[in-house]
Amino acid sequence: MLIIGLDPGLGCTGWGVIARSGNRLSHLANGQIRTDPQAPLAERLVHLDRELADVVATWHPEQGAVEEVFVNSNAQSTLKLGQARGVCLLALARAGMPVHEYATRLVKKAVVGTGGAEKAQVQAMLRVLLPGAKVAGADAADALAVAIAHAHIAR
């Protein structure tokens, strides 16, 4: 089964595709989609949608997993994150796959064993679980972690 994980963000959305065969996980691809911060919001969302559609068309994942929105003190940032997340959910659902949503703490617990894990701990476990994977950046690492969490939880 091919699983795509997404770490939504308006400035940068991370994505990662893994394959699950029984208990075995393997890395297929990962990347980051960046939008131009000077562009109007609608154009940024369209760019994100197009890039996600290309990733889905390239890898043909069967299931999708998206990290849930966290609320921060800046309401505008939270709204923009929510809009980018909506594009992520739509892109996967439009491709006809089931889409699952996971809280950050649940992702960390599934990958590291504790919901309070630091990013460095998550990235260290990615190197163990997906040996040899070249990760495009922090957002791509988070997306791979979401995909791995889904692989473990959805069994």
Secondary structure, DSSP 4 states (H G I P E B T S, - for coil): -EEEEEE--SSEEEEEEEEEETTEEEEEEEEEEE--TTS-HHHHHHHHHHHHHHHHHHH--SEEEEEPPPP-S-HHHHHHHHHHHHHHHHHHHHTT--EEEE-HHHHHHHHHS-TT--HHHHHHHHHHHSTT-----HHHHHHHHHHHHHHHHT-
